[in-house]
Amino acid sequence: MRHRWPTDQELRQTFHAELERVVAGGGPRSCSGLDNDTGEALWAIASAEPADREALVPAAYRAFAGQLDGSNAARWKADLERRFEEHRQRRQDGAG
């Protein structure tokens, strides 16, 4: 069990190990500390035909950069807030 969030350096090491694993044909490990966007990009590589995997690597780097700079989390939070607001509006419209 983790007692703290991984450092950026630890995340980088994990990302590179997972990237190497999926490019070689394996699947990414769960509970790695990588966010959903990065994990989805790694799964896309793992699911691709071997000849197509390298072409997907830049997308994985972009997703991981979004994890490090917080933009993935900010987008997730904004989407969640939007969905809550839509739900609130539907409840309000249905009650009136």
N, C-alpha and C positions, 0 to 999 in steps of 0.2 A: 504494500500500500504506500502511495506517495504521501509525503508530509508537507510538500511544497510544490509550487508550479515549477516546471523545468525552466532552466535558463535558456536564453537565446542560443548559446553555444551548444547546450545539450539538445535543443530542438534541431539545430543544424546537423549535428552528428546523427541524430535519429533519422532526419529527412534523407540525408545522403545514403545511409544504410538501407532505408526502405526503397529509395529510388533504385539503388543498385539491385536490390532483390527483385523488384517488379520488372526492370528491364531484362533481367536474366530469366524471367518467366515465372517467378514466384508471386505469391499474393502478399499484400501488405499486412502487417500484424495489427491487431486491434490494441487499444489501450496504449498507444505509442506516445500520446501527448500531442499528436498532430490533429488539427481541426478538421471539420467535415469537408470543407472545400479542398484542402490538401489531400485528404484521404480519398475523395472522389476522383481527383486527378490521378492519384496513384493507382486506383482501381481501374481507371480507363486504360492506363498503360498495361496493367496486368491482364486485362481482358482483350487487348488488341492482338492481332496477328503479330508474330515475331518481327516481320519486316516493317510493320507500322509503328512499333513501340518508340523508336528514337524520335519520330516526328511529334510525339506527344509529350516529350520531356520538357520543352519550353513552357507548356501550359502548367505542368507540375511546379516548375520554378516560380511562375507567376502566382499560382495559388499559395505556395509557401511564403512568398514575399508578402502576400496579403495577410497571412497569419502573423508574421513578424511585425508588420507595421500597424496591425489592428484594424485594417480595412475590412477583412472578412467578418470580424466580430461586430463592427459597426453596421455593416450591411445586414447581418443576421438580426441585430437588435432593432434596426429600423423596420425590417420586414415583420418582426414579431409585434412591434408596436402598431404597425399598420393593420395587421390582422386583428389585434385586440380592438382597435378603433372600429373596424368594419363590423365586428361582432357586436360591439356596444351600440352602433348605429342600427343594426338589424333588430336588436332587442328593443331599442327605443322606438323604432318605427312600428314594430309589431305591438307594442304596449299602448300606443296612442291612438 
